[in-house]
């Protein structure tokens, strides 16, 4: 009887290890697929660093005014439901070296969204990143938030903020029509750990 119970226990262990092995293999494949699904966009900030943005491979990207003091990178999803704009400027005087300075700047640049928003107030959220520091404010457009399908170029939600990384600051605006979409989550992942100094 004891030998029979041991045999059953051994079979259960083998079955458990087999299931675990399959799970790990599938998980590893999923992670590899996610990594492979990214592409790099580089932007050289005059008198600053060259930054690399790791974005989803199916997003469109363009860099305008690359030779100007403040080059702008625009990222758009394939279906135009999300648009992400970054303007990079070297912080030669280290005006934004502290979190407090960044917060003051974001409050100033985001005030224009308050009156037309559902929220009617400005609330700052810090960006959790190891690559620098920053914060943002989120708003819902009072005129569009209940519109099922806004017209082309119209967006229900706007995120306005600043990220300081390396020698430069990045003022950004995120426009979206779906806060629960995968693209929206990918945009915040980009802010968290998708921008690095080359």
N, C-alpha and C positions, 0 to 999 in steps of 0.2 A: 504493500500500500504506500509506504513512504517513498519507494523508488518511483511509483506511478505518479505521485504528487510532484516529485522533483522533476520528472519528465514534462509534466504539464506546465510547471513553472518555467522550465527552460524554453519550451515552445512559445510561451507568452512573451518571454524576454526577446527571443529572436524576432517575433512578430513586431514587438514594440520598436526594436532597433531598425527593422526594415522600414516601418512607417516613418521613423525619425529621419532615416537616411534619405527617403524620398522627399520629405518636407524640406530638409536642408538643401537638397539639390534644386528643388523648385524655387526656394527662396533665393539661392545664389544666382539662379538664372534670371530671376526678376530684378535683382539688384544690378546685374551686369547689363540687362536690357535698359534699365533706367540710366545708367552711366553712358551707355552707347547712344542713348537718345538725345544727348546734349551736343551742342556745337559751341565753338568759341567765336566771340566777336571782340576784336581788339580796337582800342582807341588810345592814341598817343596825345596826352594833354600837354600843350606847349609849356615848356619850363617845368613840367611836372613828371609824372610817371606814365608808363604805358600800362593801361588797365585791361584786364581780360574779363569779359562777361560770359558766363557759362549759361546758355539759354537753351530751351527746348529746340530740337532740330527742325520742327515744323513751324517755328516762328519766323517772320520776316524781320530783317534788320537793315537799318541804313544809318550812315554817319554823315551829318551835314556840318558844314563849316569846319572841316578837320584841321585847317591851318589857322583858324581863328583862336583867340585866347580862350574861348569857351565852346569847344565842340559839343554837339548834341547827338545823342544816340536815340533813335526811335525803334521800338520793338512792337510788332503787331502780331496777333494771332492770325491764323489762316482764314478764319471766318470774320475777322475784324470786330469781334466781340470784346476785345481787350487791347488797349494801347498803353505803352509804357515809354515815357520820355525821360531821359537823363541829360542834364547839362553839367559838364565838368569844368571846373575852374581851379587853377592852382591857388592854394591858400598861402601865399608867400609871407604874409604878416601873421600867420597863425591866428587869425580872428576867430576861427571856429575850433580851436584846440580843446575847448571844454564843452561838456554836455549842456551847460547853462547857456552858452553863446549860441549853440545850435538850436536850442529850444526857443530862444528869443527870435531867431531868424525865421523859424518855421511858423511861429505865431504871427509874425509880420506878413509873411507871404501867403498864409492860408486864410487870413481874415476875409478876403473877398468871397469865400465860399459860404460863410456863415449865414448871411441873410437869406439866401435862396435854398438853404438846406432844410431837411426835416428836423435835424438835431437842434438847430438854432444856437449852438454853442460849439466851442473849440476844445477838444480834448486831445492831449498829446499822448502818444504811445511810443515807448522806447523801442528801438530796433535791437533785437538780440543777435549780436554778431561778434565774432572774434577778430574780424578784420578791421574794425574801426568803431565808430559810434555814430548814433543818429536817432531821429525820431520822426513821427509823422502824425497827421490828423486825417480822419476819415469823415466823409460827408455823403449824404444821400440827397439827390436832386429832388426837391419837393414837387416839381412839375412833371418829372419823368418816372419817379419810383414806382408808380402803379400802372405805368404804360407797359403792356405785355411785350411789345417789340418796337423799341425806339428806332427812329430813322437812322440811316447811315451817318456816322459821325456824331451821333448823340449817345450819351452814356448816363446811366442811372447813378453810378457811384464814382466818387473821385477820392483819391488818396494823395495828399500833398505833404512832402517832407524833404529831409536832407540827410545825406550820409557822408561822413568824413572818412576817407580811406587813403592812407599814404600821405602824399603831399597835397592832395586836392580834396575839394568838397564837391558833392554831387547833389544838385537840386533836382528832385524828381516829381513827376506827376503820373499817377496810375489811374487810368480810366477803364471802367468795366460795366457790364450789364448783368453780371451774375457773380455774387460774392461766394457762391458755393461751388463754382466751377473748378475743374482741375487747373485751368490756366491761372485763375486768381491765386490759388495756393502756390503754384509754381513761381508766380511773381514775387510773393513774399519769401519764398525759398531763395530766390535770386538776391534779395536784399540781405538775407541772413548770412549766406555763405557762397553766393554765386559770383561775387566780384572780387578779384584779387589783383595785386600788383605783380606785373611780369618780372 
